[in-house]
Amino acid sequence: MDCCMKILPGVFPDSKIAKKIHCGRTKSEALIANVLCPHSIEVVTNELNIPKNIFYLISTDASNKGNLKHYPLAVRYFSKSFGTKNRVIDFYVCSEETSDSISSNILTRLEHNQMNIQYLVYFLQLGEDECPTFIWDFIKDQEHGLNEEDELSMNECFLYFVHSFMNVFQESIKKLEDSTTQSPEVYNIMCRLRSNFKDRLRDGFYGFKVNQCLPKLQAREQVRFKDEANRVFQRIISYLDKWFDYEGSIYKHIQILNLNREEITFDDLTKIASHFQIKINGDDMYNEFCWLREWRVKQRKNLLPIDEQWVAFFSYANSPNLLSLVEFALALPVSNAYVERIFSLMKNLWTDERNRLSTEMVKAELCVKLNYSLSCKDFYNFIRQEKRLLKIAKSSDKYFSK
């Protein structure tokens, strides 16, 4: 900013505005940290609290920068006008990483931002989510056909087998980490993943290339391979059953809010409200259910993301009871991809060349970048309408932390 402001009068010598612009490093930092950042957070909290409270979810993670541990505080919620939103409301330093410390910091910051904790779905202390990728160093793209002379050794069969079932995991992970995937789709993705491995175990399918080559192995090797491969499938299925609650998962209850399903019943909706203790007016919600059923008949096959489909419905019919259910369900996260994105942006901002940046300044830049989803032109028009912000920007108040 120092360089840019100094050369503007020379670039535009006939401009009176360019000659009067003075916005060096100090003033720029003040505008971002004390004017735009607080306002970007205020916009989020207003959406959560005005005109009524809506359900939201908080997620966080930890990242080391030097000898300090940094925590972003991300909020996820559903807006009936814009769909699912992910925003940043805080970014802070804490030396502790215990669950009590994290919970205490979250509650303190929610209270500071006047966010109603009664509408908080639950906390997520998300650790680093790493997917094993070393196997891809051994095997590249799998070929789908073999010539008569092609043969695989026992070890190669195992490698291709690993490639085959890892590809199944990879496809499911890609769906779960897709930014358009919503929580009502999670249960179906997980059920398909488990069914895929159950089918492979039942049918003895170990990958197309492996199944082609197995008959060329000795009988003793075939038996050994099938026995070990089947045990792998059994352990995968047991692992999925252990770490994903297929019977009592929260995602099982909300899957009916997936508008791509063939049928949604009123009883299913009341079960969601009862299970999560969401206050509704049953008679009014039945009328809303009838409007939803009528609206779905009018729609052709819709390829829009689920949250955008619900936005379209709420613009068609005002349905406050259904809105409460959808707000709760779509606030639930599918993955921690958004928090990881915050860390990526943090690393881009906090380079070695900018090592004197304070945590507060990093927080300000992250909030402004992530909370204002506007183009430069739209942001210019938006700021022109914000008289209060312009007044603060022109006064000395911008130099005092909010």
C-alpha positions, 0 to 999 in steps of 0.5 A: 500500500505504501508504494501504491499510494505514492505512485498514484499521483504520478500515474494519474496527474490530472486526478484531484482524487489521486493527489488527495489519497493517503493510505499507507501501511498504518492507516490500511492496517487500522481500516482492516483490523478495526473497521472491516474485520469487526463489521464482517463478523457483525454481519455474520452474527446479525444473520444468526440473531436477526430477525430470529435466532437460527441454528449454527455449528462451530468448528475449530482446529489447531495449527503451529506457527513458530512456537505458538498454537493458533485456532481459527473459529469457523461458523457454519449455518443455513441462510434461507436466502443464500444457502449454506454458509461458512464464515470466520468469527475469530482467530486466536492464540492459546498455549493449551490444547485440552478439550476443556481449554478449547471449549472454554475459549469457544464459549468465551468468544461466542459470548463476546460476539453475543451468539445464542449458545442455545442454538449451537448444534455442537462443538467440533474439535477437529484434528488433522484429517490425513488420508493415506496416499503412499500406495499411489507411489507404487501403482498408477492408473489401473488398466482395464484389460489384459492380453493373453500373455499378461501375468501377475505374480502373487505380490503384484496381485496384492498391490493391484488389490490394494489399488482397487479397494483404495480407489473405492475409499478415494471416491467416497472421500472425494464426495465427502470433501466436495464443497457442494456435499451437504449433511443429508447426503452423508448417510447415503455415501457411507451406506454405499461405501459399506455395501460396496465392500460387502458386495465385493466380499460376497462376489469374490471381486478383488479388482478386475485385473486381479480377477483376470490373473488369479486363475493363472496362479497356482491353486495354493496361491489362489486359496491363500490370496482369496483368504487374505483378501477376504479378511481385508474386506471383513476388517474394512467392514468392521472398521466402518461399523465401529467408527460410523454409527449406521443405526444411531447416526445423526446423519441417518435421521436427517437424510430425509431432508435430501430433496433428491430422494424419491419420497419425504413423509410428514412422519419423517419430518416430525421424527427429526423435530422430536429427536433433536427437540426442535420446537415446531407447530405441528399443524403449521408444519403439515401445511408446509409439508403439503406445499413442499410436496406440491413444489416438488411435483412442479420441479423437474429433476434438479441437479442443484446442490441441496442447500440451493434447492431448499433456498428455491423452496423457501422463496416459493413458500414461507415455511418457518417450521421446515426452515428450523429443521433445515437450518439445524441439519445443514449446519452439520459439517460433512468434513473439516475442509473449510477449517483446513482452507483457513490454515492454507490462507493463513500460510499464504498471508503469514509468509517469512517475508511478513513474519512481523504480522500480529495474530490480530492482523492475521485474524482481520485479513482472514475475516475480511477475505472469507466473510465478504463474498463480494467482487471488487465492484460489488464491495465498492457499491456495498461500502458506499451504502454503509454510512457508519463504516465510512464515518469511522474510516474518516475519523480517528476511531479507526486507530482504536481496536474494537 
